[in-house]
């Protein structure tokens, strides 16, 4: 090669795949989880539903997240003793079809895409809660695996749960419905799976290196931040009875600082303030410190 010749630069590194043993263990775990989930969901739905595991691969988080249905909904999970993050994502049409089935009004064709109502969101949380139970109960050891539902995410393709260059395991879950087949995507970081002993990376494969171009792109993406005033719990009947002028008692004492949430996780504490004609938030403590 002459001095004037240059090699092409590939900014996308190939992600290391799971070993055959790890892939077999993951497939077995997910096969049991889908079987349990089918049984649990069948008690909530009016129509028959088949659930089975599909293909598994190991892309970068950037590619995996961009493959999610948009619009869509996802259960954000925390799995294992170290609570590594995970996403179990569905298309909006699948979620709406499930909600209609729970309400006893099954669709004859895929429903039109729209936002969920408050009551429908509660129903989706119930369905997604069964996913966490199935994942936990399917764990092939004496004690169930720790698995908690963190929150329900709308438009998961916009989530910032993983760093763009993280290697994730993408599992496709196939749902056979009366309207036709539909696919959900389950994402877990490969390093997270390693903490529960299921993801041994092949030593002959080179781990993916961070791509500076991708990181610089991610750093320019806007992030939604929510200042949380407090929480309360009520029944669906009480929720439906709410009207203008009603008061809600929150769990937040008046002297306590408010929470600033980023992508469902607490990042800062602070107090409300006034910034000109706008409401503001003064940070008094950071989780990073």
Phi, psi and omega per residue, in radians:
X1 nan 2.271 -3.134
X2 -1.350 2.925 -3.108
X3 -1.186 -0.390 -3.117
X4 -1.473 -0.216 -3.137
X5 -1.515 2.517 3.115
X6 -2.263 2.653 3.108
X7 -1.497 2.492 3.093
X8 -1.136 2.513 -3.124
X9 -1.708 2.186 3.080
X10 -1.870 1.923 -3.069
X11 -1.429 -0.106 -3.141
X12 -1.817 1.964 3.114
X13 -1.479 2.557 3.109
X14 -1.338 2.211 -3.105
X15 -1.276 2.452 3.099
X16 -1.188 2.401 3.133
X17 -1.570 2.847 3.059
X18 -1.253 2.631 3.012
X19 -1.191 2.855 -3.125
X20 -1.087 -0.624 3.122
X21 -1.149 -0.775 3.134
X22 -1.152 -0.698 3.135
X23 -1.106 -0.700 3.121
X24 -1.146 -0.727 3.123
X25 -1.127 -0.726 3.134
X26 -1.143 -0.745 3.133
X27 -1.086 -0.725 3.133
X28 -1.119 -0.779 3.123
X29 -1.066 -0.787 -3.098
X30 -1.253 -0.559 3.091
X31 -1.108 -0.748 3.096
X32 -1.174 -0.694 -3.135
X33 -1.103 -0.740 -3.138
X34 -1.180 -0.589 3.096
X35 -1.151 -0.756 3.107
X36 -1.154 -0.728 -3.131
X37 -1.100 -0.709 3.115
X38 -1.056 -0.742 3.127
X39 -1.147 -0.756 -3.126
X40 -1.172 -0.742 -3.134
X41 -1.208 -0.571 -3.106
X42 -1.057 -0.495 3.100
X43 -1.283 -0.292 -3.110
X44 -1.796 -0.384 -3.050
X45 -1.809 2.730 3.118
X46 -1.586 -0.383 -3.095
X47 -1.847 2.731 3.087
X48 -1.217 2.549 -3.088
X49 -2.550 2.278 3.076
X50 -1.871 2.380 -3.128
X51 -2.274 2.288 -3.141
X52 -2.576 2.621 3.109
X53 -1.261 2.578 3.109
X54 -2.005 -2.602 -3.069
X55 -1.257 2.670 3.113
X56 -2.181 2.325 3.026
X57 -2.486 3.131 -3.048
X58 -2.319 1.318 3.089
X59 -1.487 3.092 2.962
X60 -1.295 2.769 -3.129
X61 -1.079 -0.607 3.134
X62 -1.028 -0.845 -3.142
X63 -1.203 -0.707 -3.079
X64 -1.142 -0.817 -3.117
X65 -1.141 -0.633 3.127
X66 -1.270 -0.180 3.085
X67 -1.561 -0.091 -3.118
X68 -1.282 2.649 3.126
X69 -1.131 2.425 3.118
X70 -2.417 2.013 0.107
X71 -1.338 2.825 -3.134
X72 -2.918 -3.107 3.097
X73 -2.403 2.622 -3.127
X74 -2.503 2.568 2.959
X75 -1.526 2.138 3.050
X76 -1.591 2.082 -3.018
X77 -1.994 2.758 2.969
X78 -2.159 2.113 -2.971
X79 -2.121 2.467 3.020
X80 1.461 2.987 3.139
X81 -1.029 -0.526 -3.137
X82 -1.646 0.077 3.061
X83 0.923 0.931 3.097
X84 -1.278 2.579 -3.043
X85 -1.353 2.673 3.131
X86 -2.667 2.665 3.075
X87 -2.175 2.354 3.019
X88 -2.115 1.802 -2.886
X89 -1.953 2.486 3.111
X90 -2.211 2.783 2.981
X91 -1.303 2.750 3.123
X92 -1.104 -0.661 -3.096
X93 -1.165 -0.580 3.097
X94 -1.184 -0.760 -3.133
X95 -1.116 -0.759 3.135
X96 -1.134 -0.656 3.101
X97 -1.131 -0.701 3.109
X98 -1.134 -0.739 3.138
X99 -1.092 -0.791 3.120
X100 -1.061 -0.658 3.121
X101 -1.135 -0.729 3.105
X102 -1.104 -0.555 -3.129
X103 -1.427 -0.047 -3.140
X104 1.413 0.295 3.110
X105 -2.186 1.164 -3.096
X106 -1.068 2.581 -3.094
X107 -1.465 2.603 3.012
X108 -1.590 -0.269 3.036
X109 -2.606 2.891 -3.095
X110 -0.998 2.292 -3.086
X111 -1.211 2.734 3.045
X112 -1.194 2.519 -3.088
X113 -1.272 2.277 3.076
X114 -2.717 2.959 3.102
X115 -1.355 2.628 3.097
X116 -1.316 2.558 2.994
X117 -1.369 3.002 3.129
X118 -1.067 -0.751 3.134
X119 -1.137 -0.737 3.134
X120 -1.120 -0.644 3.094
X121 -1.095 -0.674 3.080
X122 -1.100 -0.645 3.110
X123 -1.181 -0.675 3.097
X124 -1.142 -0.690 3.088
X125 -1.050 -0.643 3.091
X126 -1.139 -0.788 3.104
X127 -1.091 -0.792 -3.126
X128 -1.172 -0.519 3.073
X129 -1.078 -0.583 3.092
X130 -1.194 -0.460 3.068
X131 -1.134 -0.783 3.136
X132 -1.105 -0.677 3.109
X133 -1.112 -0.758 -3.122
X134 -1.121 -0.748 3.125
X135 -1.081 -0.745 -3.128
X136 -1.167 -0.839 -3.059
X137 -1.240 -0.429 -3.103
X138 -1.385 -0.165 -3.090
X139 -1.074 2.211 -2.990
X140 -1.450 0.872 3.057
X141 -2.361 3.099 -3.077
X142 -1.082 -0.791 -3.104
X143 -1.753 2.464 3.087
X144 -1.053 2.674 3.103
X145 -1.384 2.408 3.078
X146 -1.065 2.246 3.102
X147 -2.698 2.132 -3.129
X148 -2.246 2.552 3.040
X149 -1.531 2.073 -3.133
X150 -1.366 -0.917 -3.133
X151 -2.964 2.997 3.020
X152 -1.749 2.223 -3.096
X153 -1.852 2.227 2.996
X154 -1.536 2.434 -3.117
X155 0.971 1.104 -3.081
X156 -1.076 -0.322 3.110
X157 -1.089 -0.369 3.128
X158 -1.638 0.030 -3.092
X159 -1.221 2.708 3.126
X160 -2.117 0.772 -3.065
X161 -1.272 -0.567 -3.121
X162 -2.095 2.669 2.986
X163 -1.218 2.524 -3.043
X164 -0.975 -0.564 -3.077
X165 -1.645 0.044 3.062
X166 -1.097 2.541 3.019
X167 -1.593 2.186 -3.134
X168 -2.091 2.750 3.009
X169 -1.722 2.134 -3.124
X170 -1.871 2.011 3.129
X171 -1.915 2.277 3.101
X172 -1.672 2.285 3.129
X173 -2.022 2.176 -3.034
X174 -1.702 2.242 3.100
X175 -1.965 2.086 3.075
X176 -1.661 1.881 -3.096
X177 -1.967 2.991 3.092
X178 -1.175 -0.312 3.126
X179 -1.617 -0.128 -3.098
X180 2.175 3.043 -3.130
X181 -1.273 2.572 3.086
X182 -2.485 2.609 -3.050
X183 -2.057 2.343 2.992
X184 -1.892 2.755 -3.115
X185 -2.106 2.254 3.097
X186 -1.975 2.070 -3.116
X187 -1.941 2.306 3.058
X188 -2.435 2.406 3.098
X189 -1.176 2.404 -3.121
X190 -1.077 -0.632 3.106
X191 -1.171 -0.568 3.078
X192 -1.159 -0.739 3.097
X193 -1.100 -0.551 3.113
X194 -1.112 -0.514 -3.129
X195 -1.244 -0.327 3.088
X196 -1.880 0.241 2.999
X197 1.322 0.480 -3.069
X198 -2.093 -0.093 -3.072
X199 -2.244 1.389 3.011
X200 -1.500 2.092 -3.114
X201 -1.457 2.406 3.136
X202 -1.035 2.162 -3.100
X203 -1.099 -0.420 -3.103
X204 -1.398 -0.174 -3.132
X205 -1.700 2.497 -3.096
X206 -1.585 2.218 3.114
X207 -1.039 2.610 3.135
X208 -1.164 2.351 3.114
X209 -1.617 2.535 3.114
X210 -1.033 2.415 3.081
X211 -1.687 2.004 -3.093
X212 -0.995 -0.652 -3.133
X213 -1.096 -0.689 -3.136
X214 -1.214 -0.721 3.129
X215 -1.111 -0.733 3.136
X216 -1.107 -0.653 3.095
X217 -1.135 -0.767 -3.112
X218 -1.113 -0.615 -3.101
X219 -1.200 -0.296 3.125
X220 -1.633 -0.092 -3.113
X221 -1.345 2.262 3.125
X222 -1.161 2.526 -3.123
X223 -2.077 2.290 -3.139
X224 -1.385 2.246 3.139
X225 -2.095 2.409 -3.078
X226 -2.195 2.186 3.029
X227 -1.554 2.086 -3.011
X228 -1.745 2.177 -3.121
X229 -1.405 -0.602 -3.127
X230 2.803 3.064 -3.115
X231 -2.145 2.783 2.979
X232 -2.676 2.825 -3.129
X233 -2.235 2.401 3.091
X234 -2.626 2.882 3.117
X235 -1.340 2.877 3.105
X236 -1.098 -0.620 3.120
X237 -1.110 -0.754 3.107
X238 -1.143 -0.651 3.129
X239 -1.118 -0.757 -3.141
X240 -1.176 -0.415 -3.092
X241 -1.503 -0.104 -3.121
X242 -1.097 2.495 3.115
X243 -2.508 2.921 -3.141
X244 -1.049 2.284 -3.135
X245 1.790 -0.244 3.114
X246 -1.248 2.710 3.104
X247 -1.968 2.531 3.057
X248 -2.071 2.327 3.071
X249 -1.594 2.089 -3.100
X250 -1.663 2.883 -3.125
X251 -1.449 0.049 -3.076
X252 -1.665 2.132 3.046
X253 -1.235 2.632 -3.033
X254 -1.144 -0.428 -3.095
X255 -1.577 -0.142 -3.100
X256 -1.423 2.580 3.096
X257 -1.233 2.736 3.096
X258 -1.464 2.830 3.138
X259 -1.811 2.422 3.040
X260 -1.893 2.033 -3.005
X261 -1.813 2.353 3.032
X262 -2.129 2.032 3.134
X263 0.926 0.734 3.066
X264 1.469 -0.027 -3.110
X265 -2.058 2.428 3.107
X266 -1.186 2.236 3.137
X267 -2.113 -0.635 -3.094
X268 -2.473 2.752 2.978
X269 -2.035 2.613 -3.132
X270 -3.012 -3.034 -3.126
X271 -2.142 2.586 3.055
X272 -1.196 2.613 3.128
X273 -2.608 3.108 3.124
X274 -1.997 2.253 3.101
X275 -2.140 1.606 -3.057
X276 1.171 -2.117 3.116
X277 -1.705 0.146 -3.087
X278 -2.008 2.681 2.997
X279 -1.339 2.544 -3.113
X280 -2.315 -3.115 -3.114
X281 -2.470 2.061 3.124
X282 -1.694 2.079 -3.106
X283 -1.354 2.253 3.131
X284 -2.052 -0.242 3.129
X285 -2.725 2.557 -3.120
X286 -2.170 2.447 3.088
X287 -1.195 -0.397 -3.108
X288 -1.272 -0.359 -3.055
X289 -1.499 nan nan
